[in-house]
Amino acid sequence: MEERLLSARFRYINQQLYTSSSQEAVKLFQNDPEAFQIYHRGFAQQVGRWPENPVDRIIRYLRKRPASLVVADFGCGDCKIASSVRNKVHSFDLVPLSPLVTVCDMAKVPLEAESVDVAVFCLALMGTNLQEILEEANRVLKQGGTLLVAEVASRFEDIRAFMSAMAQLGFKSVSKELKGFSSLDDLLHVKGITTRILELNSQRMTCRRRPSSEEAARVSPGLQRDSKAPVPQAAAEEEDVSGPWEPERAGEGSPGSGPEANGSCGQEEQEPVSSTACGEQEQEEEEEEEEEEGSCCSEEGEDGSNVYFYYTIGERWIDYLQRTEDGGLLRHVRPKMKRKSENGLDGRALSPGKKLCKGSEYSRTLGPCMPSPTTTFGDLRNAKAGQARRRRIPSVAPPPELQDWLRTFQRWSGPEKLLALDELIDRCEPSQIKYMMQVIEPQFQRDFISLLPKELALYVLSFLEPRDLLRAAQTCRYWRVLAEDNLLWREKCREEGIEEPLNLRKRRLLSPGFMYSPWKFAFMRQHKIDMNWRSGELKAPKVLKGHDDHVITCLQFCGNRIVSGSDDNTLKVWSAVTGECVQTLVGHTGGVWSSQMRDSIVISGSTDRTLKVWNADTGECVHTLYGHTSTVRCMHLHGNRVVSGSRDATLRLWDIETGQCLHVLMGHVAAVRCVQYDGHKVVSGAYDYTVKVWDPESESCTHTLQGHTNRVYSLQFDGTHIVSGSLDTSIRVWDVESGNCLHTLMGHQSLTSGMELRDNILVSGNADSTVKIWDIKTGQCLQTLQGPSKHQSAVTCLQFSSKFVVTSSDDGTVKLWDLKTGEFVRNLVALESGGSGGVVWRIRASNTKLVCAVGSRNGTEETKLLVLDFDVDLK
């Protein structure tokens, strides 16, 4: 019962809206706010029973248009259009169902004149003052703007009358629907092709405007749905037309003069023929057309442009209208189906079973068939400008022969015109060609990104560099939405080696409608960090003092924890954030010369011939590993196992959780100086000039790599390649499976003291004060870091990332280099005692911090750690 009462009230409110003005409708809902809720609820129930909601079709149309178009939605309801498209939408209605709604009278909306590109009336043309409402839409639309009207066809007593009245308001129809297309949307994609086909399928009549002081009064009858008043039509009784329009008579030079003037849209059986040659064919097809329910109207404007409108009476929802400058009566006649023209029009757009007549006549006078004109560049130019054609150079009077010259050009065939243009271009001066380019190029500029489906648009944008992507985001709102795509920036991050997005507790809103991409935020943060490394202000470093005047022999840095080992027999654990010494690890009886760290576990090797496992949080010594008979000079940690190398020429594999020695590897005949372990194979370099590859489980040596002629001091191992550096000045690249030497890298002049390997890029530091960048797959030296700003003494340590190389030296400096170009960027550290004893012994770097162990051998520089921070503020 309640539903019946609500339905009855909905019908009552609906009737009130159709029989009152828009001003009265505003007062109705102001006095009874509940009425609008009841009306909207009943409206939603009614629309829900329809096979298609017309607002969905309008949304599909807008989504295919550029995002830069501004839309005005008259009678928006729940603002479905505004929430479904990327365009800027002004939503107007009598009551605010959404915060996006502006409450106002539809005949007086708060918009500037010519401020919107598209005006929408979706089931919203109601009231007795439709003329005022549509005139308001005309006012706010830009020249060339589009009016979309969706309405139930049964509410129009005469659609032709409505269309004629719209023409007098300054609108022309551009809706084209032809059999063979599944929907009106299909035609919007092939507008150029469809226009040409409709020129051949639409009977045209040219009308001229007859001045009338009562013109405004004659518009309104066609706009009132309930009005029975007649509107101007091209009926069979042409002499009885009662309006400001009349057909041009024969002899007035109109293309529409002649027998066609007797054509009628009211009596469809009285169809004029365009030529005697096609008469018989057209008569047969006319009988077929009698069975079709439809009508067509067309117009030839004062500027010579032609526009056509086709609709079917059974079409339930949408008519598309476009505003023109001059307006004109739209004549309705039945479309003629003819054979395909010689111009080679696309047959896909034709109705099934219909053919176009060859040489269909353009004018509607009796006579021989003439080719139908195609759309000219001037048509495109004027349509894009949204205004009538005008001379581009008004200061120059046209020569008297110009029109004859143009008529001659127009009579030529397509190939002849091209030949003439080619000759004309050859005779033009450069300034004239430049003018032609300035006129032509803008007409072919298209925002193809907005026209593409989102997936294809994102694929195109994925080829842009991040810098260009940020610039593209400033083009328009839709490009900005695309440029914020999270997956797009995820790929950019992965290209830069950024593996995780930066998830903030509260994601920032850029503007209503979309969020800031976490992946983009991670990329931008990393970019700012890189810029801080490259050119940011060098803040005063944190200074960590604690080893007195002893040498810092080993340095580890992970997360916010720093561990330094010294020949004072201790290790110290520091906070990289506060700079405080958190723990001092005491227990060794000799100097600490090697260390490794993972999370809170620290392993150290000493001249006391032992290894110790420490808990960095508590400072407790968890295990002491006995077995070596000389100094533990090197070690490498992998998982829960660590391999240690000693001056006793042996290697030992330990379990750091149990403290047990699992395997002993014997074979070297001199001190082991460097070791690498990947969990499966152990690789060691020694003072016996050899590199050995071990299977730790069987305690067997699988390969002895011979080739160096002096002690091996440094190793790198990536599971496939072994890279060894020696005092013989050479660097050798080996295949771990075969044991073959793949490349011998020559170029350094002294001991290679340190190396780092990432993928195929190797960076080596040498006692000759140079640093070299190599490709181990080709054996080529890519860059040598030298020049006026190179180190002045031996390189002691190095680190590198995907962009930078950081090097330290005995000269007391830490330098930053560009990895790709090899160019010197700047000094990160320059000790005042550099050159007189100040040394940077070790460096360790993370993405945002650099830790340097500095001191001297003669007491000129105090032993300490310097922590430089390059992080950015996340606020």
Summary of the structure (lengths in Angstrom):
residues: 875
radius of gyration: 42.2
end to end distance: 58.8
largest distance: 123.7
contacts: 2809
relative contact order: 0.05
helix: 26%
strand: 30%
